[in-house]
Amino acid sequence: MAIKAKSDDVEHGEALPAAVEQWLATHVAGYEGPGTLHKFGFGQSNPTYRLRAASGDYVLRRKPFGPLLPKAHAIEREFRVLDALRDSGVPVPRVHCLCENVTLLGAAFYVMDFVEGRIFYDQRLPGLDAGERAAIFDAMNAAVASLHSADPTQIGLSDYGRPERFLERQVQLWTRQYRASEGERCEAMERLIEWLPQHLPSDQLPRIFHGDLRLDNMIFHPTEPRVIALLDWELSTIGDPLADFAYHAMAWRVGADLFRGFDDLDRPALGIPQEDEYVGRYCERTGLDRIDHWNFYLAFSLFRVGAILQGVWKRAQDGQASAVDAGVVGAKSHPLAEIGWRIAQGDPPSESQLAVRQDRENGRA
């Protein structure tokens, strides 16, 4: 989606059908063909292409061909949220059009800008110096905070999801998903399944919940430490922004071998902020005094990822996995759950360490 692709990310071009060319000329301002589609190596859930045309480069994202599960591959929702965020200050690619006429391309699709920039796949940011790393992390924090500061009711997204009992329903959902794919008993998962429903925080102010706020779902300016586009909106809804942020912040609690984290690194030497600093900046930017129940949000996020990876493991065992390393990836489910359970029991830093600096309020220098 809207990325600066490496040469091995894009397959050889495929000419657009004449009917699609005509449709694009009518619905994309300034479009001039002929256009060719070049498939990216990512975005397999909804196939994604770089559309090269005489008028410039775009990105085309479509549903898969053939029968689809209900509510899956809902590119209409992706288009809607991106279109709603267009003038909100949240960095997103500009979308041009949504085509629901499946006779044109064989599936519904939408077209958005191709955004030229940098994508980092390793959260340790090798190749950057400490100052550059610090700036990238601060830019990432600012982008997430801008998303969670947007009021969905002000941009036409009040009915984009069901915020009521969001966390309760999420815990139930991922418990069901885990049960459907569990293998050998994992004591930590069992304890989390029991603990999470008993410690649900009150519903937060409803905000746009991205669902996958990873570093590699962000495009950075080619030369500046600034996020210019948030990508991969297929899990987005309206929900608790703190659950979204905690998923984003899990890297501080896991090592590189589990979830591309940096728990085992010398963060100050590398220019990576400490967890309390990073959470504090998010709070300042979103107007929060502090995050209560931070350990719950982290434990839930690790539980959720553990349930997802358990499904990956099960598909690998059944011979249905699409990735060759699915078994290795899926085997990380239990270790992540064990970290989640330790956090649920109060693994530091505690909530008291995560209060935003209160210098003005309490008079400390």
Secondary structure per residue as TSV (DSSP state, phi and psi in degrees):
chain	resnum	aa	ss	phi	psi
A	1	M	-	360.0	128.4
A	2	A	-	35.4	57.8
A	3	I	S	-134.0	165.8
A	4	K	-	-85.2	105.2
A	5	A	-	-85.4	143.2
A	6	K	-	-74.1	158.3
A	7	S	G	-60.2	-31.0
A	8	D	G	-86.6	4.2
A	9	D	G	-87.1	-16.4
A	10	V	B	-121.3	126.0
A	11	E	-	-77.4	171.1
A	12	H	-	-59.0	146.9
A	13	G	-	-68.1	151.2
A	14	E	E	-126.6	126.7
A	15	A	E	-65.4	143.2
A	16	L	-	-76.6	142.2
A	17	P	-	-60.6	151.3
A	18	A	H	-58.6	-37.6
A	19	A	H	-65.1	-35.9
A	20	V	H	-70.1	-41.4
A	21	E	H	-55.8	-46.0
A	22	Q	H	-64.7	-41.2
A	23	W	H	-64.2	-44.0
A	24	L	H	-64.4	-39.3
A	25	A	H	-61.6	-28.5
A	26	T	H	-84.7	-32.6
A	27	H	H	-109.2	-12.0
A	28	V	S	-113.2	113.3
A	29	A	T	-58.3	126.0
A	30	G	T	81.1	2.9
A	31	Y	-	-67.4	133.8
A	32	E	-	-134.3	124.8
A	33	G	S	-89.6	-172.6
A	34	P	-	-77.1	155.8
A	35	G	-	-116.1	151.0
A	36	T	E	-127.1	144.0
A	37	L	E	-98.8	133.8
A	38	H	E	-127.9	112.8
A	39	K	E	-75.8	130.7
A	40	F	B	-74.5	154.7
A	41	G	S	-80.9	-2.9
A	42	F	S	-114.8	-176.1
A	43	G	-	68.5	40.7
A	44	Q	-	-72.4	-24.9
A	45	S	S	-60.8	-46.0
A	46	N	S	-124.8	105.1
A	47	P	-	-51.4	136.5
A	48	T	E	-128.8	135.7
A	49	Y	E	-131.0	146.6
A	50	R	E	-85.2	122.0
A	51	L	E	-100.3	108.5
A	52	R	E	-97.8	124.4
A	53	A	E	-137.2	169.7
A	54	A	T	-61.8	-30.5
A	55	S	T	-85.6	-3.2
A	56	G	E	134.7	-171.7
A	57	D	E	-104.4	140.9
A	58	Y	E	-132.8	178.1
A	59	V	E	-124.4	131.4
A	60	L	E	-114.2	128.9
A	61	R	E	-126.5	127.3
A	62	R	E	-128.4	165.0
A	63	K	-	-73.8	156.3
A	64	P	-	-65.0	156.3
A	65	F	S	-76.0	157.1
A	66	G	S	89.4	-175.9
A	67	P	-	-62.6	141.2
A	68	L	-	-127.1	151.6
A	69	L	-	-68.1	147.9
A	70	P	T	-58.0	136.1
A	71	K	T	71.5	-4.6
A	72	A	T	-84.4	155.5
A	73	H	T	57.9	39.3
A	74	A	-	-81.2	75.5
A	75	I	H	-66.6	-21.5
A	76	E	H	-60.3	-38.1
A	77	R	H	-69.2	-41.6
A	78	E	H	-57.6	-47.9
A	79	F	H	-60.3	-42.9
A	80	R	H	-63.0	-45.9
A	81	V	H	-69.5	-38.8
A	82	L	H	-64.5	-41.3
A	83	D	H	-65.4	-39.9
A	84	A	H	-66.3	-33.2
A	85	L	T	-85.0	0.4
A	86	R	T	-50.6	-47.4
A	87	D	T	-112.9	24.2
A	88	S	S	-89.6	-12.2
A	89	G	S	94.3	-10.8
A	90	V	S	-79.9	131.2
A	91	P	-	-73.6	109.5
A	92	V	-	-138.6	155.1
A	93	P	-	-66.9	147.0
A	94	R	-	-77.2	126.3
A	95	V	E	-94.4	148.4
A	96	H	E	-107.4	-45.0
A	97	C	E	-163.2	153.6
A	98	L	E	-120.1	127.7
A	99	C	E	-113.8	114.2
A	100	E	-	-101.3	6.1
A	101	N	-	-83.5	99.2
A	102	V	H	-71.3	-11.5
A	103	T	H	-73.4	-18.6
A	104	L	H	-74.7	-51.1
A	105	L	H	-120.0	-2.3
A	106	G	S	94.4	-7.9
A	107	A	S	-164.4	156.8
A	108	A	-	-64.2	149.1
A	109	F	E	-151.8	164.1
A	110	Y	E	-136.7	161.6
A	111	V	E	-123.3	136.2
A	112	M	E	-138.4	172.8
A	113	D	E	-65.0	147.1
A	114	F	-	-86.1	122.2
A	115	V	-	-103.6	118.7
A	116	E	-	-82.1	126.0
A	117	G	-	179.0	-164.1
A	118	R	B	-110.5	139.4
A	119	I	-	-121.7	129.8
A	120	F	-	-103.9	128.2
A	121	Y	-	-100.0	-13.1
A	122	D	-	-118.4	117.7
A	123	Q	T	-66.0	-13.1
A	124	R	T	-79.8	-10.7
A	125	L	-	52.4	57.9
A	126	P	T	-62.4	146.2
A	127	G	T	94.7	-12.7
A	128	L	S	-103.9	151.6
A	129	D	-	-86.0	175.3
A	130	A	H	-60.6	-40.7
A	131	G	H	-65.2	-40.0
A	132	E	H	-66.6	-40.3
A	133	R	H	-61.0	-46.7
A	134	A	H	-58.2	-40.5
A	135	A	H	-68.7	-38.7
A	136	I	H	-64.9	-43.2
A	137	F	H	-64.6	-38.5
A	138	D	H	-67.8	-37.3
A	139	A	H	-66.0	-39.5
A	140	M	H	-62.5	-44.5
A	141	N	H	-59.4	-43.4
A	142	A	H	-64.3	-38.0
A	143	A	H	-66.8	-43.7
A	144	V	H	-64.4	-43.3
A	145	A	H	-63.0	-36.9
A	146	S	H	-64.8	-39.2
A	147	L	H	-62.4	-46.3
A	148	H	H	-78.4	-4.5
A	149	S	H	-93.6	-14.8
A	150	A	S	-72.9	132.4
A	151	D	-	-89.0	112.4
A	152	P	G	-59.9	-29.5
A	153	T	G	-70.9	-23.5
A	154	Q	G	-83.6	-13.2
A	155	I	G	-121.9	20.8
A	156	G	T	80.2	22.8
A	157	L	-	-116.8	22.4
A	158	S	T	-62.7	-26.9
A	159	D	T	-105.1	20.5
A	160	Y	S	-77.4	-16.5
A	161	G	S	-163.1	180.0
A	162	R	-	-113.1	97.1
A	163	P	-	-74.7	-19.5
A	164	E	T	-63.9	132.2
A	165	R	T	53.6	37.0
A	166	F	H	-59.5	-51.5
A	167	L	H	-65.5	-39.9
A	168	E	H	-58.9	-46.0
A	169	R	H	-68.7	-34.1
A	170	Q	H	-66.3	-43.1
A	171	V	H	-61.6	-42.6
A	172	Q	H	-63.0	-43.6
A	173	L	H	-59.9	-50.3
A	174	W	H	-75.4	-23.5
A	175	T	H	-66.0	-44.5
A	176	R	H	-61.5	-43.2
A	177	Q	H	-63.0	-40.8
A	178	Y	H	-65.5	-45.6
A	179	R	H	-60.3	-32.7
A	180	A	H	-72.1	-14.4
A	181	S	H	-133.0	8.1
A	182	E	-	-68.5	149.3
A	183	G	-	-118.8	-112.5
A	184	E	S	-62.8	138.7
A	185	R	-	-58.6	134.1
A	186	C	-	-114.9	111.1
A	187	E	H	-61.9	-38.3
A	188	A	H	-64.6	-40.1
A	189	M	H	-64.6	-40.8
A	190	E	H	-62.2	-40.9
A	191	R	H	-68.2	-38.9
A	192	L	H	-66.1	-38.7
A	193	I	H	-60.8	-33.2
A	194	E	H	-81.5	-39.5
A	195	W	H	-76.9	-42.8
A	196	L	H	-58.4	-47.3
A	197	P	H	-64.0	-22.5
A	198	Q	H	-85.3	-7.9
A	199	H	T	-129.8	31.0
A	200	L	-	-66.9	126.4
A	201	P	-	-70.8	164.8
A	202	S	-	-66.1	153.1
A	203	D	-	-58.7	135.8
A	204	Q	-	-85.8	168.4
A	205	L	-	-57.0	124.5
A	206	P	-	-59.9	132.5
A	207	R	E	-139.9	170.6
A	208	I	E	-70.7	125.2
A	209	F	E	-104.4	111.0
A	210	H	-	-71.4	-49.1
A	211	G	S	99.4	-16.3
A	212	D	-	-154.6	58.4
A	213	L	-	-81.3	64.9
A	214	R	-	-89.5	159.7
A	215	L	G	-56.6	-41.4
A	216	D	G	-80.0	6.7
A	217	N	G	-103.1	21.9
A	218	M	E	-129.0	135.9
A	219	I	E	-101.4	127.6
A	220	F	E	-100.0	150.9
A	221	H	-	-50.9	145.5
A	222	P	S	-55.9	-32.2
A	223	T	S	-128.2	-16.6
A	224	E	S	-104.8	152.2
A	225	P	S	-80.3	75.9
A	226	R	-	-149.2	130.0
A	227	V	E	-78.1	127.3
A	228	I	E	-112.3	-7.1
A	229	A	E	-162.5	130.7
A	230	L	E	-95.0	134.4
A	231	L	-	-114.9	172.5
A	232	D	-	62.7	75.2
A	233	W	-	-100.7	14.9
A	234	E	T	-68.9	-18.6
A	235	L	T	-98.6	3.8
A	236	S	-	-69.1	149.8
A	237	T	E	-162.5	-166.8
A	238	I	E	-107.3	127.6
A	239	G	E	-168.4	-155.3
A	240	D	-	-82.7	113.2
A	241	P	H	-65.1	-25.5
A	242	L	H	-71.0	-30.2
A	243	A	H	-67.9	-37.9
A	244	D	H	-64.0	-44.0
A	245	F	H	-69.0	-38.2
A	246	A	H	-64.2	-39.5
A	247	Y	H	-58.9	-43.5
A	248	H	H	-61.4	-33.8
A	249	A	G	-94.1	4.6
A	250	M	G	-59.8	-25.7
A	251	A	G	-58.3	-24.9
A	252	W	G	-71.8	-14.5
A	253	R	T	-111.0	-5.3
A	254	V	S	-128.2	158.1
A	255	G	-	-87.3	173.2
A	256	A	H	-63.8	-26.8
A	257	D	H	-75.5	-16.9
A	258	L	H	-101.4	-53.2
A	259	F	H	-146.9	43.1
A	260	R	S	51.4	42.1
A	261	G	-	-95.6	-174.2
A	262	F	-	-142.4	32.5
A	263	D	T	-60.9	-28.7
A	264	D	T	-98.1	13.7
A	265	L	S	-105.5	159.4
A	266	D	-	-82.1	86.7
A	267	R	H	-63.5	-46.1
A	268	P	H	-57.6	-39.6
A	269	A	H	-66.1	-29.0
A	270	L	H	-90.0	-8.2
A	271	G	T	86.1	9.5
A	272	I	-	-88.0	125.8
A	273	P	-	-64.9	154.1
A	274	Q	-	-71.3	161.0
A	275	E	H	-58.1	-44.5
A	276	D	H	-66.0	-33.9
A	277	E	H	-64.8	-45.2
A	278	Y	H	-66.4	-43.6
A	279	V	H	-65.2	-39.6
A	280	G	H	-61.1	-42.2
A	281	R	H	-64.6	-39.7
A	282	Y	H	-61.5	-43.6
A	283	C	H	-62.8	-44.3
A	284	E	H	-59.6	-41.9
A	285	R	H	-73.5	-26.6
A	286	T	H	-101.8	-0.4
A	287	G	T	82.4	18.9
A	288	L	-	-91.1	144.9
A	289	D	S	-75.3	-37.1
A	290	R	-	-168.7	171.9
A	291	I	-	-111.4	107.7
A	292	D	T	-75.1	153.2
A	293	H	T	61.0	33.0
A	294	W	H	-59.6	-38.5
A	295	N	H	-63.3	-35.3
A	296	F	H	-61.2	-48.7
A	297	Y	H	-61.9	-40.5
A	298	L	H	-66.9	-44.7
A	299	A	H	-61.4	-42.5
A	300	F	H	-61.9	-42.3
A	301	S	H	-62.9	-42.0
A	302	L	H	-67.8	-37.0
A	303	F	H	-61.6	-45.8
A	304	R	H	-60.6	-47.6
A	305	V	H	-65.3	-38.0
A	306	G	H	-60.2	-40.6
A	307	A	H	-66.3	-40.4
A	308	I	H	-62.4	-46.6
A	309	L	H	-69.3	-28.3
A	310	Q	H	-63.0	-38.0
A	311	G	H	-64.7	-38.5
A	312	V	H	-62.2	-43.9
A	313	W	H	-60.3	-44.6
A	314	K	H	-63.2	-42.2
A	315	R	H	-64.8	-35.1
A	316	A	H	-65.8	-41.7
A	317	Q	H	-63.9	-33.4
A	318	D	T	-86.5	0.3
A	319	G	T	73.7	22.3
A	320	Q	-	-109.9	3.9
A	321	A	-	-75.8	141.5
A	322	S	S	-85.9	-24.4
A	323	A	S	-98.9	141.9
A	324	V	T	-68.7	-25.6
A	325	D	T	-98.5	18.5
A	326	A	H	-59.6	-38.4
A	327	G	H	-64.0	-40.6
A	328	V	H	-66.4	-45.3
A	329	V	H	-62.6	-46.5
A	330	G	H	-63.1	-29.0
A	331	A	T	-68.5	-9.1
A	332	K	T	-81.0	-5.7
A	333	S	H	-57.3	-51.1
A	334	H	H	-66.6	-45.6
A	335	P	H	-58.8	-37.0
A	336	L	H	-66.1	-40.1
A	337	A	H	-63.1	-37.7
A	338	E	H	-64.2	-39.2
A	339	I	H	-64.9	-42.8
A	340	G	H	-59.3	-40.6
A	341	W	H	-69.1	-37.9
A	342	R	H	-61.8	-41.3
A	343	I	H	-64.4	-40.6
A	344	A	H	-59.8	-31.6
A	345	Q	T	-83.8	2.5
A	346	G	T	105.5	22.5
A	347	D	-	-55.3	130.2
A	348	P	S	-67.2	160.4
A	349	P	S	-76.3	143.7
A	350	S	-	-77.4	171.4
A	351	E	G	-60.2	-32.4
A	352	S	G	-63.3	-24.9
A	353	Q	G	-80.2	-11.7
A	354	L	G	-102.5	8.7
A	355	A	S	-67.2	142.9
A	356	V	-	-68.6	148.8
A	357	R	-	-54.9	129.2
A	358	Q	-	-111.9	35.1
A	359	D	H	-54.0	-46.4
A	360	R	H	-67.5	-36.2
A	361	E	H	-75.8	-39.2
A	362	N	H	-107.8	0.5
A	363	G	-	80.6	5.0
A	364	R	-	-70.9	147.0
A	365	A	-	-83.5	360.0
